[in-house]
Amino acid sequence: MNSKKVESVVLDIFSTILKRNVDIRDSRITLSQWDSLKHIEIIFAIEDELNIQFEEEEIEQLDDIEKIIKIASVKYAS
């Protein structure tokens, strides 16, 4: 799965969980629905779908979609 596929998976997960269209440029600041509970739900869904694991320290810093896609792509490629 290349980074475009990872991007598609991540955007789909965000759209499904937040029940709205999202863009790669969105962040926790631009998406009011992205609260702490939704954050954990999103992270777990991404981990499950891509079969990857984010580190605890990373989870707190994953505050925009583009950053999540970049880190997920690297982990998925490993």
C-alpha positions in Angstrom: 0.0 0.0 0.0 1.5 3.3 -1.1 1.1 6.6 0.7 -1.9 7.6 -1.5 -3.6 4.4 -0.3 -2.8 5.2 3.3 -4.1 8.7 2.8 -7.4 7.3 1.4 -7.7 4.9 4.4 -7.0 7.7 6.9 -9.4 10.1 5.3 -12.2 7.4 5.1 -11.7 6.6 8.8 -11.9 10.3 9.7 -15.0 10.9 7.6 -16.7 7.8 9.0 -16.0 8.5 12.7 -16.5 12.3 12.5 -19.5 11.9 10.2 -18.4 14.7 7.8 -16.1 15.3 4.9 -12.5 16.0 5.8 -9.4 17.2 4.0 -5.8 16.4 4.4 -5.2 20.0 5.7 -7.7 19.6 8.6 -6.6 19.4 12.2 -8.0 19.3 15.7 -8.3 23.1 15.5 -10.4 23.0 12.3 -12.6 20.0 13.2 -14.7 20.7 16.3 -15.9 17.1 16.3 -12.4 15.8 16.8 -12.4 15.6 20.6 -10.2 13.4 22.8 -12.6 10.5 22.7 -12.9 10.6 18.9 -9.0 11.0 18.7 -8.5 7.6 20.4 -11.3 6.0 18.3 -9.6 7.4 15.1 -6.1 6.2 16.1 -7.3 2.7 17.0 -9.2 2.4 13.7 -6.1 3.5 11.7 -4.0 1.0 13.7 -6.5 -1.8 13.0 -7.0 -1.0 9.4 -3.3 -0.6 8.5 -2.0 -3.2 11.1 0.4 -0.6 12.6 1.1 0.6 16.1 1.6 4.2 17.1 3.8 4.9 20.1 2.2 6.5 23.2 4.2 9.7 22.7 3.2 9.9 19.1 -0.5 9.6 19.8 -0.6 12.9 21.7 1.2 14.7 18.9 -1.0 13.5 16.1 -3.1 16.6 15.9 -3.5 17.0 12.1 -4.5 14.7 9.3 -1.4 15.2 7.2 0.9 14.4 10.1 -1.1 11.2 10.8 -0.8 10.2 7.1 2.9 10.8 7.0 3.6 8.8 10.2 1.2 6.0 9.3 2.8 5.7 5.8 6.3 5.3 7.3 5.0 2.7 9.8 3.1 0.8 7.1 6.1 0.7 4.8 8.3 -0.8 7.6 
